[in-house]
């Protein structure tokens, strides 16, 4: 009888321990409980991306939430925002690791984890999410309005984040696409925003004059802007507003002469006509961007680029295609890319010009 009593107590204790064990839920990255925003490629339960501000959006009842991810170069930056708390940045390793997003919470949360770097820094693969002590709820819905922003490193948010103890050489400014002018503009317009951009690239040539790289009209078709990557579903995200800021790299003074007018304008006409056909309800704004300037009187970048844009619009002759101005911002003494404060001013200027058009 004594042995039976001891066995019964052990059984009760075991059942009690099992009953008290926190619930654990593991999701593949492409599970419907995770809403992805931005271009990405899903395969075998994993999600890969290179474009900036691609984000995973989830809601949880509480608990401890983690994400398993890897970067092919180990130089990818990501950011996690829980509700309206300030975001926290982290770098994704070249080896798969588990990254904490929420720890030991007893409250419900909306969580957004976002890629704030860009493709040349690395392609990120998210394997999945794990939640201990809580439940996944329906993910947050995006705004109905859609904004597509096409551009280069400025659009991608290069140099937007100034780290603590910033130093030009040892601790330079870092990427932060979530606070780029495009993402700020999307928030002001209450629009889900997709950034399709690549640093150093342009409309017809790269910053160094290379015409063999994928330029915007080519990488626009891809889910990840590198050769051999899957095609994007161009109808998965249907914008009502498209903002294009191209030409900074095409007009790089380090190349030599500015692009020939016919070559540049013809390429821009082809690209904008294609976008107008793809998205028949969209309005498209073309701008010269905030880095080009007229400091070299022999090669006045800003004036010439704005003239080429005007000729593009005249050739296309569509009421849905128009031009907007970008004030010049020189960055700072460390980096020619605009600062975070300058991106805010850029977004404000663009909002004032775009609001009457939408």
C-alpha positions in Angstrom: 0.0 0.0 0.0 2.8 2.4 0.8 4.4 1.8 -2.6 1.1 2.4 -4.3 0.7 5.6 -2.3 4.2 6.8 -3.3 3.5 5.9 -7.0 0.2 7.8 -6.9 1.9 10.9 -5.5 4.6 10.8 -8.1 1.9 10.4 -10.8 0.0 13.4 -9.5 3.2 15.4 -9.3 4.1 14.5 -12.9 0.7 15.4 -14.2 0.8 18.7 -12.3 4.2 19.6 -13.7 2.9 18.8 -17.3 -0.2 20.9 -16.7 1.9 23.8 -15.6 4.5 23.7 -18.4 4.1 26.8 -20.6 2.7 26.3 -24.0 5.2 26.4 -26.9 4.3 27.2 -30.5 6.7 27.1 -33.3 5.8 28.6 -36.7 7.5 28.4 -40.1 8.4 31.8 -41.4 5.7 31.6 -44.1 2.9 30.7 -41.6 -0.3 32.7 -42.1 0.0 34.0 -38.5 3.0 36.1 -39.8 2.2 38.9 -42.2 5.1 39.9 -44.4 5.3 43.3 -45.9 7.8 44.0 -48.7 9.2 41.9 -51.4 10.4 38.5 -50.3 10.8 34.9 -51.5 9.1 32.0 -49.6 10.3 28.4 -50.0 10.1 25.3 -47.8 8.7 27.3 -44.9 11.5 29.9 -44.9 11.4 33.5 -46.1 14.3 35.2 -47.8 14.8 38.9 -48.5 17.3 41.6 -49.5 15.2 44.7 -50.1 15.1 47.2 -47.1 12.1 47.5 -44.7 10.8 44.0 -45.5 9.1 43.2 -42.3 7.4 40.3 -40.4 4.3 41.4 -38.4 2.7 39.4 -35.7 0.5 39.7 -32.7 0.9 37.6 -29.5 -1.1 37.3 -26.3 2.2 37.4 -24.3 5.1 35.2 -23.5 8.6 34.9 -25.0 8.9 35.4 -28.7 12.1 34.5 -30.7 13.1 34.4 -34.3 15.6 32.1 -36.0 17.5 33.8 -38.9 20.8 33.9 -40.8 22.5 36.3 -43.2 24.6 35.0 -46.1 27.2 37.7 -45.3 26.6 38.4 -41.6 26.4 42.1 -42.2 22.6 42.5 -42.3 20.9 44.9 -39.9 17.4 44.3 -38.5 15.2 46.1 -36.1 12.4 45.0 -33.8 9.6 47.2 -32.6 7.2 46.1 -29.9 4.0 48.1 -29.9 5.0 51.8 -29.9 8.2 51.3 -27.9 11.5 52.5 -29.4 12.9 49.9 -31.8 16.0 47.8 -31.0 18.6 47.1 -33.7 20.6 43.9 -34.1 23.0 42.5 -36.7 22.2 39.1 -38.2 25.0 36.5 -38.0 26.3 34.4 -40.9 25.3 31.3 -38.8 21.7 30.6 -37.9 20.9 32.0 -34.5 17.9 32.6 -32.3 17.1 36.3 -31.7 14.9 37.4 -28.8 12.0 39.7 -29.8 9.8 39.7 -26.7 10.8 38.3 -23.3 8.6 37.0 -20.5 5.6 39.3 -21.2 2.3 38.9 -19.5 0.6 41.4 -22.0 -0.5 41.2 -25.6 1.8 42.8 -28.1 2.1 43.7 -31.8 5.6 43.0 -33.0 7.3 44.2 -36.2 10.7 42.9 -37.1 12.2 44.7 -40.1 15.2 44.5 -42.3 16.8 48.0 -42.1 19.8 47.4 -44.3 19.9 46.5 -48.0 20.8 43.6 -50.3 24.5 44.3 -50.9 25.0 43.9 -47.1 23.5 40.4 -47.2 20.4 38.3 -48.0 18.5 37.3 -44.8 16.7 34.0 -44.4 14.2 33.7 -41.6 13.5 30.1 -40.7 10.7 30.6 -38.2 9.4 32.0 -34.9 9.0 30.4 -31.5 6.6 31.5 -28.8 6.7 30.2 -25.2 3.9 31.0 -22.8 1.5 32.7 -25.2 -0.5 32.4 -28.3 -0.3 33.8 -31.8 -3.2 36.0 -32.8 -4.3 37.2 -36.2 -1.6 39.5 -37.6 -2.2 43.2 -37.9 -3.8 44.4 -41.2 -1.9 46.8 -43.4 -3.2 50.2 -44.6 -5.4 50.0 -47.7 -3.3 52.6 -49.6 -0.1 51.3 -51.1 3.1 53.4 -51.9 5.9 52.1 -54.0 9.3 53.9 -53.8 12.0 53.0 -56.4 15.5 54.3 -56.0 19.1 53.9 -54.9 21.0 54.0 -51.6 19.2 57.2 -50.4 15.9 55.5 -50.9 17.3 52.4 -49.1 18.1 54.5 -46.1 21.9 54.3 -46.2 23.5 56.4 -43.4 20.2 57.4 -41.8 21.1 56.0 -38.3 23.7 57.7 -36.2 25.0 55.3 -33.6 26.0 56.3 -30.1 29.6 57.5 -29.9 29.5 58.1 -33.6 32.9 58.6 -35.3 33.4 59.0 -39.1 36.0 56.2 -39.4 35.5 53.8 -36.5 31.8 54.1 -36.0 30.2 55.5 -39.1 26.5 56.2 -39.8 24.6 53.0 -40.5 21.5 52.1 -42.6 18.0 52.6 -41.3 15.5 52.2 -44.0 12.6 52.4 -41.6 13.4 56.1 -41.1 14.1 56.8 -44.7 12.2 59.5 -46.5 10.1 56.8 -48.3 9.0 55.0 -45.2 8.3 58.3 -43.4 6.3 59.5 -46.4 4.3 56.3 -46.3 3.5 56.7 -42.6 2.4 60.3 -43.3 0.1 59.2 -46.1 -1.2 56.2 -44.2 0.2 53.8 -46.8 1.8 50.4 -46.7 5.2 51.2 -48.3 7.4 49.0 -50.4 11.0 50.0 -51.1 12.5 48.7 -54.3 16.0 50.1 -54.4 19.7 49.2 -54.6 22.7 51.3 -53.5 25.0 52.5 -56.3 22.6 51.6 -59.1 20.6 53.8 -61.4 18.4 53.9 -64.4 21.0 53.0 -67.1 24.4 52.8 -65.2 25.9 52.4 -61.8 27.9 54.9 -59.8 31.1 53.7 -61.4 29.7 53.7 -65.0 29.1 50.0 -65.1 26.2 49.1 -67.4 26.3 45.4 -66.8 24.9 45.6 -63.2 21.2 45.1 -62.7 19.7 48.6 -62.9 16.3 49.7 -61.6 14.3 48.6 -64.7 15.9 45.1 -64.3 15.9 44.6 -60.5 12.3 45.9 -60.3 11.2 42.4 -61.6 13.0 40.5 -58.9 11.9 39.4 -55.4 15.5 39.8 -54.3 17.6 42.2 -56.5 20.5 39.9 -57.4 21.1 37.8 -60.6 19.4 34.4 -60.5 16.9 35.3 -57.8 13.1 34.5 -58.2 10.9 36.8 -60.2 8.6 39.0 -58.1 4.8 38.7 -58.2 4.2 42.2 -59.5 0.5 42.0 -58.7 0.9 41.0 -55.1 1.4 44.6 -54.1 -0.6 47.1 -56.3 0.4 50.7 -55.6 -1.8 53.7 -55.9 1.3 56.0 -55.7 4.7 55.4 -57.2 7.6 57.6 -56.4 10.8 57.2 -58.4 14.1 58.8 -57.4 16.7 57.7 -60.0 19.7 59.5 -61.6 22.0 60.2 -58.7 24.3 57.3 -59.7 23.8 57.7 -63.5 24.9 61.4 -63.0 27.9 60.6 -60.8 30.6 63.2 -61.5 33.3 60.5 -61.0 32.2 58.8 -64.2 32.9 61.8 -66.4 30.4 63.3 -68.8 26.7 63.3 -67.8 24.5 60.7 -69.5 23.4 61.4 -73.1 19.9 62.8 -73.1 18.4 60.3 -75.6 19.8 57.3 -73.8 18.5 58.4 -70.4 15.2 59.7 -71.5 14.4 56.7 -73.7 15.1 54.3 -70.8 13.0 56.4 -68.5 10.1 56.5 -71.0 10.2 52.7 -71.4 10.3 52.2 -67.6 7.5 54.6 -66.7 5.2 53.4 -69.6 5.6 49.8 -68.3 4.7 50.9 -64.7 1.7 52.8 -66.0 0.5 49.7 -67.8 1.2 47.4 -64.9 -0.7 49.6 -62.5 -3.5 51.4 -64.4 -4.8 53.1 -61.3 -1.5 54.4 -60.0 -0.1 57.9 -60.2 3.7 58.2 -60.7 5.9 61.0 -59.5 9.5 61.4 -60.7 12.1 63.3 -58.7 15.8 64.0 -59.1 16.7 63.1 -55.5 18.4 65.0 -52.8 22.1 64.4 -53.5 22.5 65.8 -57.0 23.5 69.5 -57.2 24.9 72.2 -59.5 28.2 72.7 -57.8 30.1 71.9 -61.0 29.0 74.6 -63.5 30.3 72.4 -66.4 28.2 69.5 -65.3 25.1 70.8 -63.4 23.6 67.5 -62.3 20.4 68.8 -60.8 19.4 71.1 -63.6 20.2 68.5 -66.3 18.5 65.6 -64.5 15.4 67.7 -63.9 15.4 68.6 -67.6 15.7 64.9 -68.6 12.8 64.1 -66.3 10.6 66.9 -67.8 11.4 65.5 -71.3 10.4 62.0 -70.1 7.1 63.2 -68.9 6.4 65.1 -72.1 7.2 62.1 -74.2 5.0 59.8 -72.1 2.2 62.3 -72.1 0.1 60.8 -69.3 -2.0 62.7 -66.7 -0.8 60.1 -64.2 2.9 61.0 -64.6 4.3 64.1 -63.0 7.4 65.7 -61.6 8.2 66.7 -58.0 11.2 68.5 -56.5 13.7 67.2 -54.0 15.5 69.8 -52.0 19.3 69.3 -51.9 20.8 67.8 -48.7 24.5 67.3 -48.5 24.7 64.8 -45.6 27.4 65.8 -43.2 31.2 65.9 -43.0 31.4 62.1 -42.7 28.9 60.9 -45.3 27.3 62.4 -48.4 24.1 60.4 -47.7 21.4 62.5 -46.1 21.2 62.2 -42.3 18.1 61.0 -40.4 17.0 64.6 -39.8 17.4 65.4 -43.5 15.3 62.4 -44.5 12.5 63.7 -42.3 12.7 67.1 -44.1 12.8 65.3 -47.5 9.6 63.3 -46.5 7.9 66.5 -45.4 8.7 68.3 -48.7 7.4 65.3 -50.7 4.3 65.0 -48.7 3.3 68.6 -49.4 3.7 68.0 -53.2 2.1 64.5 -53.3 -0.9 65.1 -51.1 -2.8 67.2 -53.7 -2.3 64.5 -56.3 -3.9 61.6 -54.3 
